[in-house]
Amino acid sequence: MNLLRVVFGESPRLFAIAIVAGTASGLCGAGLVKTISSAVEDQSQAGVGAVTFLLFCAGFLVTKSAAELSLLHLTQRSVYRLRIALSTALLRTPFRKLQSLGKAELLAIVTNDIGTLGVAFQMVPQVFSNTVTIVACLAYLAWLSMKIFLLFTMVLACGLVSYHFAEGRPHRLLGLARDRVEALYKGFRGLVEGAKELQLNRERGDRFVNEDITTSAYALWRANIAAMTGYTWVSNAGLIMCYLTVGLLLFVVPRWIPVAPPVLVAFTLILLFLIRPISEVMSMLPVVRQAGVAWDRIQQLEHDLAQDVLSSGASDPFLSSGPFELELIGVCHHYYRSNVEGAFQLGPINLRIAQGEIIFIVGGNGSGKTTLAMLLLGLYSPEEGAILLNGVRVDARNMQAYQQRFSAVFADFHLFETLLGPDASELEGKATRLIDDFGLSRQVSVVDGRFSTVDLSSGQRKRLALILSCLEDRPIYLFDEWAADQDPMFKRIFYTELLPQLRARGKTVLAITHDDAYFSQADRIVKLEDGQLRSMREKSGAPDDFGMRASAIP
């Protein structure tokens, strides 16, 4: 019912047109049958009957097309709006929440489930038109003979009840098949994202395909076969019921109820005429049922996303006429690591960051550097303590305003092709200059606000990601191991030219790095060990804000 409200709530005017035109098409269909039955009874009015027949044909063509096209626009608009609404909801959902939902589930919903809805919505116009035709013909049957109509209604009711119980198992199997889709998407993600590793180890690759993907694909195949087999038997049994009803009308009913031959002929013609729309409706029911399963998943996702949404308030509480100051006060964050007992804790962290600083974050693998970065960016929320910007505490109500002050290039970055900015020509000029500075002018150009290609090496792609980050012109930049896969020349440009340029423009730079040869470029160095802030050292060797004296990194 919620799905119908989504579809038909798009445009009351189109819905009204569909209802009127669908009703008219049903009446025209019933009129065709009546005209045919009248012609069979009496050939004396063949000329008038032919004209009437042609008029009903034309009316049926126009009204049925109008109804289906109106519903087509309604349903496709609904799919479009659903895709946009779901994408917007995903964008407004905290990153940690998206991580907990899992990429496989999200991809299955935004691709498979919405695609299933799209296919089902394409059938809605035909289902509606056929249903109206069936109702109109049944009304004509009742007008011909109420007794036979009541008998037919009893048979139809028994068939519907039987169909309801017979369809129960196939419907459950459709839900089981949908569960298998998520597992298969997880396997496909591994196949694409781990292609290099799988190709380097043929045994691992074959085992991954033969065990992980094959197992999921086989389970999905068997579940779909079982569900559709059940629906095939149920649909065909329903079709046979239609023919049995015609046989009942021809061979049994006349023995019980006196029926005039013209009425019997009309009833028979109408029932034969109804077989096609009834069979079409029944054949579409599995797809409609699949759409119902998909809709339930989408509704569940929307419910999960609605539990924790980033606020987009109109005012910015962090505005300040002077330099900004960012503080972490007693910030803690916990998470569980695989194959390790207990939870890893970052913190408590006390850290003060001023405008125009270059701060290097160092530490061994697993020390908490990336977690600290995610907290600074507002992608994780502290479980204890507070983050303050210009003296204002950061929380869910102002998180979006806070995050707009950052630009980041992550270690697992995603490279977007489009430049975003108010002045396209100026932005393209800046991008072209940066592309030349980073030695990419032979490979990449900017065309109509987009990079001409992103099919590059990992180091070149990361340079493009850095260019996009610089073009955003945010107050704070965070680079997570950006120079790790760069050659010596571009590593030198990054540390000795780009970072000082950003500082000169009043930008703050936070860089996670292991490049100790360039530690002298930092104003401060923050070292983490096992989630704890062990040292914060200034280039000058003077005590820092928290009374800790700087010395060489051991």
N, C-alpha and C positions, 0 to 999 in steps of 0.2 A: 504493500500500500504506500509506503514511503517513496518507493521508486516511482510509482505512478504520479505522486504529487510532484516529484522532481521534474518529470517529463511534462506533465500537463500544466504545471505552474509557470512555465516559461512564457507563454503568450496566450492569454484567455481568448483573444480574437482568433488565432489560428486553431485553438482547440474547439471553439464554437463552429468554425468553418468545417473542421473535420467531422464533428458530430452531425451537423446538418447534411453535409455531403455524403457521409457514410450512411445515414438513415435513408437518404434519397436513393443511393445506390442499391441498398437492400430492397427498397420498394420497387425499383426498376427490375431487379433480379426476379422478385416475386411476380411482377407484371409480365415478364418474359414467359415464365412458366404458365401463367394464366392464359396468355395469348396463345401459346402453343396448344394447351389443353383444349381451349375453345375451338381452335382450328381443327383439331382432331375430331371433336364432337360434331362440328357443323362447317361444311365447306362452302355454304351459300354466301358467307360474308368474307370470302378469301381476300378480296381487294382491300376492304377496311382492315382486316386482320394483318395484312402485309404492311400497311402503313403504320398501324399501331406497333407491330413488331419492330420495325425500323426505328421508330421514335424511342421505344424502350431500349433498344440497342445503343442508340446515340446517348440517351440519358444515362445508361449504365456506364458507358465509357467515360463520359465527362465527370459524373459525380464520383465514381470510384477513383478516378485519377486525382480529382481534387482532394478527396479524403486522404488518399495515400501520400500525396505530395505535402499536404499540410502537416500530417504526422511525421513525415520524413524530416521536414525542417525543425519541428519540435524536438524530435529525438536526437538529431545530430547536434542541435544547439545545446541540448542537455549534456551530451558527451563532452562537447567542447568546454562548457562551463565547469563540468566536473573535473576535467583535466587541469584547468587553470586553478580552480579552488584547491585541489589536492596539492598542486605544485606550490601554491602560495602558503598552504598550511605547513608543508615540509620546510619551506624557507623560514617560517616563523617559529619553528620548533627548536628548542635548545639542542645543540650538537650532541650532548651526552645522551639525551633521550633518543635521538636517531641511532646512536650507536647501540643502545639497548634493544631497539627494535630489530636491528640486523639488516644488512644490505640485501640479502636474499629475499626476505619477506617484502621489503619495500619495492624491490625491482619486480617481484611477482605481482604485486598489486598494481603498480603504475603501468605495467606493460600487459601482463596476461589478463588480469581482472577487468581493467578498463577496456581492453580489446574485446573481451567476451561481452561486456555490456554494449559495446559498439555494434557487434554482430547481432545481438538480440534486438537492439533498437532498430536495426534495419528491417527486422521482421515485424515490428509493431504495426506499421501501416497495413500490411497484408492480413495480420491476425485480426485487427480491428474491422477491416472491411469484410472479411469472411464472417466474423461474428455477427455483424449487423445484417448481412445477407441471411444467415441462418435464422436470426430472430424474426426478420420480416417474413421469411417463408413459413416459419412456424405459426406466425400470426395468421397467415393466409390459410394454413391447414385448419386452424381453429375456426375460421370463418366458414370453411367448407363443411366441416362436420365436427361438432364438439365432442361427440362420443368417440370417434376414431382418434381425435386429437388427444383426448384424455388417456386412451389406451396407449397411444404412442408416447405420451409424456411419462407414463409409468415405466415403459420399456427403457426410455432414455434415462430416467432417474436410476433404474437398476444398473444400467451401463456405467453411469458416472460414479456411482458408489463402488462398483467393482473396479473401475479404473483407479479410483483414489487408493484403494487398498493394494492393488497390483503395482502401482507406481511407487509405493513406499520404499522398497528395496533399491530400485534403480536410483531414486533420489538420494538415498544415503550413500550409494556408491559414487555419485557425482561429488559429494563432499569429500569423500576419501581421495578421489582423483585430484581434487584441488590441493589437498595436503601434500600429495606427491609432487606437485608442480614446484613448490618451494624448495624441496630437496634437489630437484633437477636444476633449478636456477643456481643453487649454491655450487653444484658441480660445474656448470658452465662458467661461472665466475672464476673458479679455480683453473679451469682449462685455459681461459683467455689470459688471466693475470699471471699465471705461472707457466706460460708457454715456454719461456727460455729454460727454466729448470727441467720441465718435462722432456724437452727435446734433447737436453744434455744427458739425460738418463733414460734410455729407452725402456728399460725394465720398469722404472717408476711410472713413466708415461703410459705404458701398456696396462700396468696394474691399475692406475688411476682411472683410465677409460673403462677397463673391463670390470672393475669392482664398483667404484663410486658412481660414475655416470651410467654405466649399464644397469646397475641395480636400481637406480632411481628411475631411469627411462623404462625399464621393464615393469616396475611397479605401477608407473603411470599408465603404460600401455594396457596392462591387465585390468586396472581399475576402469579405464575408459571403455574397454571392450565389454566388461561385465555390465557397466551401467547402460551402454548403448544397446547391448543385446536385450536387456530387460525392456528398454523403451521400444525396441523394434517389435518384440512379441506383443507388448501391450497395445502399441499403435495399430498393428495389423489385426489384432483381435478386435479392436474397436471398429476398424473398417469392415470386418466381416459382420459385426453386429448390425451395421447399416444395411448390408445386403440381406441379412436374416430378417430385419424389420420389413424390408420390401416383400420378402417371401411370406412373412406373417400376414402382411396386408393383402396379398394376392390369393393365398391358399387357405388361410385359417379364418381371418376376420369375417369374410362373407358368410361363413357357416354360423357365426354367432350373431352378427349385426347386419341387418339388411342395408346394403349400400347400393346406391344407384350407380350404374356403369360409368357415367361421366365423372362422378365424384371419385370413384376408384381410379379412373385413369389420371385425374388431376393429382390425386395423392401419390400415385406411383411416379409420375413425372417429377413432382416436387422432391420426393425422396431421392430419386436418381440424380436430380440436379444438386441436391445437398451433399452428396457423397464427396464431391471434389472439395468444397470448402471445409467440410468436416475433416477429411483426411489431411488437408494442408495444415489446419490448426493443430491436429494431433501430432503431425510430423515436426512441428515447430516447438512443441512443448519441452523436449529435452534441452534445446538451446535456451528457452526461457527459464527453465530450471537452473541451468548453469549460470545464467545471468543473476538469478536469485542468490546462488552461493557466492558469486563474485561480489554482489552488492553487500551481502552480509560482511564480507571481509573488508570492503571499503568503509562501511559504516563503523566497523570495529577500529580500523585505523584512524578514522576521523575522531572517534571518541578518545582514543589513546593520545592523539596529538593535541586535542582540546584540553587535556588535563594540565598541560604546562606550556603556555604560549608566551613568547616574548612580547612585552608590551611595546607599542609604537606611539608613545605619547608625543603630542605636538611640541611641547617645550623641551629645551635641553637644560637640565639642571647643572651641567658641568661648565657652562660658559664662564669665562674669567677674563678680565682685561689684562692680567699679568701672565707670567710664565706658568704653565701647568705643573702640578706635582702629583705623582702617583705613589700611593702607599699601600703596602701589604702589611697588615697588623695581625700577627698570630694566625696566619692562614694555614689550614690543614686540609688535606685531601687524601682519601683512602681508595684503593682499588685492589682487586684480587688478581694475582698473576698465576697463569697455568703452571702446574707442577711445582708450586711453591706453597707451603703451608702458611696460613695467615694472610692478612691483608698488608699490602705495602702502604706505608704512610709517608706522605710528603709534608714536612713541616713539624712544628710550627715555624713559619717563615715570616721574618720581619725585614722589610726591604723598602727603601725610599728611592724613587726614580725621579730625576729632575729633567726639565726640558733641555734639549741640546746635548745630552750625554750619549756617549757610546759605551755600552755595557756588554761585555762578553760573559756568557754563561758557559761554564766548563764543568766537567765531571765525567766519570766513567759511564759505561753503558748501564742503564738501569738505575742511575743515581737520582732520576726525577727531573731532568732538564726539560724534556718535552712536556711533562705534566705541569711544571711551573709555567712554561710558555702558554699552555692551554688555559691555565688560570688567569694569567695576565691578559690574554685576549678575550676573556669572558666566555670561552667555549666550554669550560668547566666552571662550576660554581663551588666556592669553598664550603666545606662542611663545618668548619670552625673558623673563627676570625673574620676579618673584613678586608675588603679592598676599597680604598678611598681615592677619588679623583677630585682634586681641588677641594678637599675636605668633605665631599659628598659621598656617602656610602653607595656602592654599586649593588643593585639588587635587580629583581626581575622586572620591576617597573621602568627602570631606566637603562636596562642592559643594551638595548639597541642603540641608544644614543652614545653609550660608552664604547661599543664595538666600532662605531663609525670613525673613531680616532685612530684605528689601527689598519695597517696593511701588512700582509705576511706572505712569505714564500716558505711553504712547509717542505719537509724532506720528502713527503709523499704527495707533492703538489699536483693539482690539476691545472692544465694549461688551457685557458679560454682563448678563442680566436678573435673575439670582438673587443675593440677599444670602447670604453664607456666614458663619456664626458660631455659637458654642455657645448664646448666649441670644437666641433669635429676637425676643422681644418688645422687649428692650432695644435690639437692633440696629435694629429697625423704627423705634423712637422716635428714635434718633440719625439715621437716614436721613431721616426726615420733617423733622426740624429743619434738616438740611443742605439738603434740597430747598427748603425755604422760604427759607433764607439765600441760596441761589443763584437765586432767582426762578423756580423751576420748579413751584411748588405748583399752578398752574393747569393745567399740562400733564401732570404725573406724580404718582402716589401710590404707596404701597407696599401691596400686597395679597398676603397669604399669603407673605411673604418674597420677593416679586418686584416689579419695577417694573411699573406698569400698562401702560406703553408705552415703547418706545425709538425709535418712529418720529418723530424730532425733527430739528431742524436740526443741522448739524455742531457748532456752538458749544454747543448745549444737550446734545448727546450727550457732548461732551467734559466738560461740567460733571457729568453723571451718572457718567462714568468717574472723575472726581476724587473724587466722593462715595464711590464704591466703594473707591477707594484709601485714603481717610481712614478708612473703616470697618474696614479690615484692621488698623489700629493697629500698624504695623511700626516698627522703630527708624529705618530710613532710607527716605526718599522720593526718587524721581527723576521729574522732570517734564520732558518733551522738548517744548519750544516750546508749553507748554500754553496760554499767553495769546495765541498768535498770531492766533486767529480769534475772540477775545472782544471785546465792546464795552468802552468805557472804564470803565464802572462795575464790571463783573466783573473786569476786569484790575486795577483798583485794589484790589478786595476780595482778590484772590489775593495780590498782592505786599505790601499793607500790613496785612492782617488775618489771612489764613490762614497765611502763612509764619511771622509772629511767634508765632502761637498754637502752631504745631507746634514751634517752637524752645523756647517756654516749657514745653512738655511733655517736653523732653529729646530731641526728634526731630532728626535730621540731614536737611537738605534739599539735594539737588543739582538745580539747575535749568538746563537748556540754554535760553538766551534771547538775544534781540536787543534787549530793551526797556531801552535805556540810561537812560531816564527814571527807572527804578526800581533802578539799580545801587546806590544808597545803602542799599537794604534788605539787601544781602549782607554777610556777614562777610568773605568773600574772593571774589575774582574770578579765575578761571583762564582764561587765553587760549591758544588753540591756533592755530597757523599751519602749514599743510602737514604736519600730524601731529606737530609739535614743540611742546612746552610753552614758549612765549615769555615769558610773564610770569604771576606769581601775586601778586595785589595784595590787600592788606588794607584795610578801610575806614578804619582809623586812620592808615594811611600808615607804620606801623612795619614793620621787616623781618619777613618771614615765616619759616616753619620752615626754609627752604632758603637763607636769607640774601639774598633778593631784596627790594628796597625798593619799596613801593607808590607809585604816582603815577597821574595821570588816564589813563584809557584813551585812546590816540590815535585 
